[in-house]
Amino acid sequence: MNKAVSESFFSNVFFLFAQIQRILFAGKFYIFLILAVVWDVICVILGHVFHDPMPIEAVFYVMNLVPMLILALYLSMTLVSFEKENVTIEALFSVPGSPYKVWLYKLAVQFMMLFFVQMLFALISFYFVQDFAIEVMVSHAFVIVFCVANLNFFLSTLFKSGYAAGLSTLVILFFLLLLYAFLSAIPVIDSTYWNFYLSPFAKPGDMDINIWNQKLLYNKAGVFFIGLVFMYFGLSKLRNREPFI
């Protein structure tokens, strides 16, 4: 019994590291990661050269959210297409037991890697640009990244093409930006709840902190729930193996 449990544990650990290695080096993720880190380093250098530290809200978007969205888009758009291009997707559908377990494992590895990269960007921002609560930066940015990655994953299963999914996701993200700008122009609508890109550091000066935290909670809970819905529909699309083989 103990031997079987031990073998199962080590096989899962081996599979985990194998998936991390594939994500890092099988595609071009490491190139995107290096470019994202270089981008953050350039932002740090420019701030020191011009003696003008980046405002905390800009740090949230420029040094954390935008590079993470690009990495999430790349990872999620290649999650299915990479297996198709390398003729390994049929093997994934043929594993004993539920194939959902394999896809959930791959999604978990993807989000684990994105979370650690998000931590890296937050630490660079904290130590070299601005003081802030790291857990606030990471959690609020990662919820948005989680939703976008699952949206892109769902679209890649819908279109059977990573590039079509990535382009469609970019169009949706741009539309959400326009939607927030439109709702912000209507005084009777509280656009805070509808701002997909809401920053926890953008609190209006005259708003009570408890009210602001409540708005943040509702906003991020909604974004996280939508991300789970997209994940569910993406996994449901993978139930039928024929379109992917």
C-alpha positions in Angstrom: 0.0 0.0 0.0 2.7 2.5 1.0 4.8 1.5 -2.0 1.9 2.1 -4.3 1.2 5.6 -2.7 4.9 6.4 -3.0 5.1 5.4 -6.6 2.0 7.4 -7.4 3.4 10.5 -5.7 6.8 10.3 -7.5 5.0 9.7 -10.8 2.9 12.8 -10.3 6.0 14.9 -9.3 7.8 13.6 -12.4 4.8 14.5 -14.6 4.7 18.0 -13.0 8.3 18.8 -13.7 8.0 17.3 -17.2 5.1 19.7 -17.9 7.1 22.6 -16.5 10.0 21.7 -18.8 7.7 21.5 -21.8 6.1 24.8 -21.2 9.4 26.6 -20.6 11.5 25.1 -23.5 9.3 23.3 -26.0 7.7 26.5 -27.2 8.9 30.1 -27.0 7.6 30.9 -23.5 11.1 31.4 -22.1 11.7 34.1 -24.8 8.5 35.9 -23.8 9.5 35.6 -20.2 12.9 37.0 -20.8 11.5 39.9 -22.8 8.9 40.6 -20.0 11.7 40.7 -17.4 13.8 43.0 -19.6 10.7 45.3 -19.9 10.4 45.5 -16.1 14.2 46.2 -15.8 14.0 49.0 -18.4 11.1 50.6 -16.4 13.3 50.4 -13.3 16.3 51.9 -15.0 14.3 54.8 -16.6 12.8 55.6 -13.2 16.3 55.9 -11.6 17.8 57.8 -14.6 15.1 60.5 -14.6 14.7 60.4 -10.8 11.0 60.0 -11.3 9.6 56.8 -9.8 6.6 55.3 -11.5 3.3 56.0 -9.6 1.9 52.9 -7.9 -1.1 52.6 -10.2 1.2 52.7 -13.2 3.3 50.0 -11.6 0.2 47.8 -11.3 -0.6 48.1 -15.0 2.8 48.7 -16.8 5.1 46.4 -14.8 2.7 43.7 -13.6 -0.6 43.3 -15.4 0.4 44.0 -19.1 3.4 41.7 -19.2 1.5 39.0 -17.3 -1.4 39.2 -19.8 1.0 38.7 -22.7 2.5 35.6 -21.0 -0.9 34.2 -20.1 -2.1 34.7 -23.7 0.8 32.9 -25.1 0.6 30.0 -22.7 -3.1 29.5 -23.0 -3.2 29.8 -26.8 -0.5 27.0 -27.1 -2.0 24.7 -24.5 -4.1 22.8 -27.0 -2.4 23.8 -30.3 1.0 22.7 -29.2 -0.3 19.2 -28.6 -2.0 19.2 -32.0 1.1 20.4 -33.8 3.3 17.7 -32.1 0.7 15.0 -32.7 0.5 14.2 -29.0 -3.1 15.3 -28.4 -4.5 11.9 -29.3 -2.3 10.3 -26.6 -3.8 12.8 -24.1 -7.3 11.7 -25.1 -6.3 8.1 -24.8 -5.0 8.1 -21.2 -6.6 5.6 -18.8 -9.4 7.2 -16.7 -10.7 10.7 -17.3 -8.8 12.9 -19.8 -10.1 15.9 -17.7 -7.5 15.0 -15.1 -4.7 15.5 -17.6 -6.0 18.8 -18.9 -6.7 20.0 -15.4 -3.1 19.1 -14.5 -1.8 21.0 -17.5 -3.9 24.0 -16.5 -2.7 23.8 -12.9 0.9 23.8 -14.1 0.2 26.8 -16.3 -1.3 28.8 -13.5 1.4 27.8 -11.0 4.1 29.1 -13.4 2.1 32.3 -14.0 1.7 32.8 -10.3 5.4 32.5 -9.6 6.2 34.9 -12.5 3.6 37.3 -11.1 5.5 37.1 -7.8 8.7 37.9 -9.6 7.3 41.0 -11.2 5.8 42.2 -7.9 9.1 41.7 -6.1 11.0 43.7 -8.8 8.4 46.5 -8.5 8.5 46.4 -4.7 12.3 46.5 -4.2 13.2 48.8 -7.1 10.2 51.1 -7.7 7.5 51.6 -5.1 6.5 50.3 -1.6 3.2 48.5 -1.6 1.5 45.4 -0.2 2.9 42.6 -2.3 0.0 40.3 -1.6 -2.4 42.9 -2.8 -0.5 43.5 -6.0 -0.2 39.7 -6.8 -3.7 38.7 -5.9 -5.5 41.4 -7.8 -3.4 41.2 -10.9 -3.5 37.4 -10.9 -7.3 37.2 -10.8 -7.4 39.2 -14.1 -4.6 37.0 -15.6 -6.5 33.9 -14.5 -9.7 35.0 -16.2 -7.9 36.0 -19.4 -6.0 32.7 -19.6 -9.2 30.7 -19.2 -11.0 32.9 -21.8 -8.2 32.2 -24.3 -8.2 28.5 -23.4 -11.9 28.3 -24.1 -11.6 30.2 -27.4 -8.7 27.9 -28.5 -11.0 24.9 -28.0 -13.8 26.7 -29.8 -11.8 27.8 -32.9 -9.3 24.8 -32.8 -6.6 27.5 -33.4 -4.4 29.2 -30.9 -3.8 32.2 -33.2 -7.5 32.8 -33.8 -8.1 32.5 -30.0 -5.3 34.9 -29.2 -6.6 37.5 -31.7 -10.2 37.1 -30.5 -9.1 37.5 -26.8 -7.2 40.7 -27.7 -10.4 42.1 -29.4 -12.4 41.2 -26.3 -9.9 42.9 -24.0 -10.0 46.0 -26.1 -13.8 46.0 -26.0 -13.8 45.7 -22.2 -11.5 48.8 -22.1 -13.9 50.7 -24.3 -16.9 49.5 -22.2 -15.3 50.8 -19.0 -14.6 54.2 -20.7 -18.2 54.4 -21.9 -19.7 53.5 -18.5 -17.4 55.9 -16.7 -18.9 58.7 -18.8 -22.4 58.0 -17.4 -22.7 59.6 -13.9 -25.6 57.4 -12.7 -23.6 54.1 -13.2 -20.9 53.0 -10.8 -18.3 51.8 -13.3 -16.1 50.4 -10.5 -18.0 47.1 -10.6 -17.7 46.8 -14.3 -14.0 47.7 -14.6 -12.3 44.5 -15.7 -8.9 46.1 -15.1 -9.7 47.6 -11.8 -6.6 48.4 -9.8 -6.6 48.1 -6.0 -4.4 51.2 -5.8 -6.9 53.4 -7.7 -9.0 54.3 -4.6 -10.7 57.7 -4.9 -9.4 60.0 -2.2 -12.9 60.8 -0.8 -14.1 57.2 -0.6 -14.2 55.3 2.7 -11.7 52.4 2.7 -14.4 49.8 3.8 -16.6 50.8 0.8 -13.6 50.6 -1.5 -12.6 47.1 -0.2 -16.2 45.9 -0.7 -16.2 47.2 -4.3 -12.8 45.4 -4.9 -14.1 42.2 -3.5 -17.3 42.2 -5.6 -15.3 43.1 -8.7 -12.6 40.5 -8.3 -15.0 37.8 -7.2 -17.0 38.4 -10.4 -13.8 38.2 -12.6 -12.7 35.0 -10.9 -16.1 33.4 -11.3 -16.1 34.3 -15.0 -12.7 32.7 -15.3 -14.0 29.5 -13.8 -16.9 29.5 -16.2 -14.6 29.8 -19.2 -12.4 27.0 -17.8 -15.5 24.7 -17.4 -16.7 25.4 -21.0 -13.1 24.9 -22.3 -12.9 21.5 -20.6 -16.4 20.7 -21.9 -15.3 21.4 -25.5 -12.5 18.9 -25.0 -15.1 16.2 -24.2 -15.4 15.5 -28.0 -12.0 14.3 -29.2 -12.8 14.1 -33.0 -12.4 17.8 -33.8 -9.0 18.0 -32.2 -7.4 14.9 -33.8 
